[in-house]
Amino acid sequence: MTTELLLDHLTRQLRMPTLARQYRSLAREAEEHNLRYEDYLLALLEAESQSREENQRQRRLKQARFPVSKTLDTYDFSLMPSLNRNHFLTLAKGEFVRKKENVIFLGNSGTGKSHLAIGLGIEMIQNGFKAKFITASELVEELLMAYEEQKLSAMEKRWLKFDVVIVDELGYVPFSKTGAELLFQFFSSRYERASLILTTNLEFSEWTSLFGDEKMTAALLDRLTHRCHIHLLNGESYRFRQSMERKENSGQG
């Protein structure tokens, strides 16, 4: 068996597809530049490592199930003066996830809460963390199903595998008493164990109307805001202003 056939066999056996694809071209390049064997080997391993990292990122992105792809770079912070762009650049480094801290976005509909939450989630994936996106109503449905099937413990363990869970649109859909209690338990289970990113159209003073019990709501807010980055998105709808700008620009064209 020739050397190339042996290399093809071994790279398949060791599951190194990038190395298999590139060892010939890198060998020619090493020969042309008179590189040492160690440099050639380093170039091969770096290519394989980079490919694996990218594949892992793509798997984490798929697993996160973002409804759309939004980045922090595409958010126009000039339309929301209440936000500090530099603070978001700091958050994007992921230190809040390492510290098991939360992020909460409060504001009217259309102010870009989901955009920022998704953008931050994508940044966390780029930093090597596992993230999961879900709406509050979908999460409550999943919790109720697990409760009925007596699988809440297993569900909790499954969700704790994610370094950060993004719960979108909290407050848009009312919950049943059981649903509210299960959501309270879900949030409490992540306290100081893993991070949450929440978006809501309700001020904290209105959360009692969502959870139905003042003591439970106070206990929940105490946990969520203990180690938390809270962002208020005030003013006119971000989406509305962007839409008006597009119309103006198309009219000028």
N, C-alpha and C positions, 0 to 999 in steps of 0.2 A: 504494500500500500504506500502510495507516494506521500510526501510530507504534507502537501495541500489537502489531500483526502483525510489524513490523520487530524490536521488542524480543523477541518470542517466538522469531522466527527466529534472531536473533543469540545469545540465551542458549542455545538448543539447539546452535548451531554451536560456541560456546565452551564447551559442556558445563558450564553453570552452572544446574542444575535448581532449587536453593534460591532463587537470585536471581530466576528465572522465576516461582516460586510466590509470592514475597513482595514484589516491587517495587511492586505495586498497593497493597497494604495499608500498606506503609511510606511510599508516596507520600502517601496520605491522612493518615497520622499526621504526616508532615513538614509538610503543609499546615496541619493543625489547630494544630500547635505552632510554626508559623512558623520552621521550621528552615532553616539555610543549606543550599545545594546540597551543600557538602562534608560536612555532617553526615548528610544523606540518603545520599550515596554511601558514607560510612563505615559506616553501619548496614547497608546492602546487602552490602558486602564482608565485614563481620564475620559476618553470618548465613551467607554462603556458606562462609567459612573454617571456622566452627564445625561446619557440616554435613559438610564434607569430613574434618575431623579425627575426627568421630564415626564416619563411614563407614570410615575407615582403621582405627580401633580395632576396629570390629566385624570387619573382614577379618582383622586380626591375631589376634583371639580365635578365629575360625573356623580359621585356619591353625595355631594352637597345638595344636588337637585335645585339649583337656582332657577327661578322661572325665566329670568332674562340675565344677560351679562351686563353688569354695570360696574364701572370703575370709579375710584375717587378722582382720577384725572379728568373725567368727563362731567363732574359735578361743578356747576358754576357758582362758586362761593360768593361771588359779587352780588348774586341775587338774594343771598341770605346773610345779611350783615351780622346777625346774632351769632354766627358760627365762626370759630377761629380755625382757619385752614391749617396753621402750623400745628395746632393740637392734633388734628387728624393725621398729619404726617408722622407725629410721634406715636399715635395709636397704631398706625399701620405697621410699626416695627414689631408689634405683638407682645409687648411687655405686659399689657393688661391681661392677656391670656395666661402668661406664665405665672402671674400673681393671682389667678382665679378671680379677676374682677369683672364687673358687668358694664355694659353700655346701654343707655336708654335714650331713645329719641322720642320727644313729645312734640306734637304740633298738629296743625290742621291738615286736612286732606290735601294732597298735591304739593306739599312743601319739600318733598324729596327724601322723606325718612327711609323708605324702602331702598332707594338708590344708594344712600349712604351705608345702610346696613349691609346690602349685598356687596358694595365696593369694599367695605371693611372685611367682610367674610372672604372675599377673593384674595385680599392681601394676606389674610391669615393662612390660606392654603398655599400661597407663594412662599410663606415663611415656614412651611412644613407642618402646620397644624391641620387637624381634621375638623371640618365644619359641616353643619347641617342646617338647611333652611326649611321652615315650615310656617304656615299661617297659624294663628291662634285657634281658629275654628277647626282646622284639620288636626291640630294637636289634641284638642279636646275630644274629637271623634275617635282618634286612635286610643286615647286614654280610656274612654268609655268602653270601647271594644275590649281592651285588655282587662279592664275591671270585670266585665261580664264573663270573660273567659278565664278569670282568676290568673292572669299573667302579668300583673302590674310589676312585680319584682323583676321579672325577666326583661320587661320593657325598659325599666329604669336602668338596669345594667347595660342594656344595648345602647341607650342614649348617652350614658356616661362615658362611652368610648369616644365620643366627640368632644374635642377640646372646647369648642364653642358652638352653641345652638342659637340660631337666629329665629326668633318668634315674631312674625310680622302681623300687623293689623290687630293688635290687642285692643279690644273695646269696640270693634266694628260690628261684631255679632254677639248678642247676649248668650249667656250660658245657663244651663240648668243648675240647680243647687249642687247636684252630684258632680257635674262637669267642673264647676268652679272649685269645689273641694279637691278634685283630682289635679286640677291645674296648680292649685296652691301646693299640693304635695310634690308635684313635679318640679316646680321652681325651688321649693325648699330642699329637695334632694340634691340639687346642684350647688347649694350654698357652700362657698369656700372649697368646693370640690372641682368645679369646672365653670366656665364663663357662659353668660347669656348676653345676647344682643336683642333688645326689645324695641319695637316701634309701636306707638300708641297715639290715638287722637284724644285721649282723656288725660286731664290733669290729675295729679295724685289725689286731690280732694274728691274726685269723681269715681275713684276705683271701687268705693263701697257699693255703688250702683251695679258694678260688674260682678263683684264677688259676693255681695248680699249680706255680708257679716262684718261689722265694724272691727271687732277684735281680730278676726282672721286677716282682714285687709291691712290693719296696722302691723300685724306680725309679718305679713308678706313684704310690705314696703320696708320694714326695718331690715329684713334680710337682703332684699334686692338692692337697696340704696346704701348699705353699709360700706361696701367697697365698689363704688360705681362712678362712671363718667356720664353725667346727665347733660343732654343737649336739648335746648328749647328751640324749635323752629317756628318762629313767629312771622306774621305778615302775610302778604298775598301769596296765592298759590304759585309755587315754583313752575309747575307744568303749564299753568295759564300764561305766565309771563314768557316762558320759552315759546309757547305757541304763538303769542302775539308778536314776538321778535321775528319768528320765521315768516309770518304773514307780511310784516313790514319789509323784511329783506327781499321777499319774493316780489312785492309790489315795486320796490326800487329797481329790481332787475328788469 
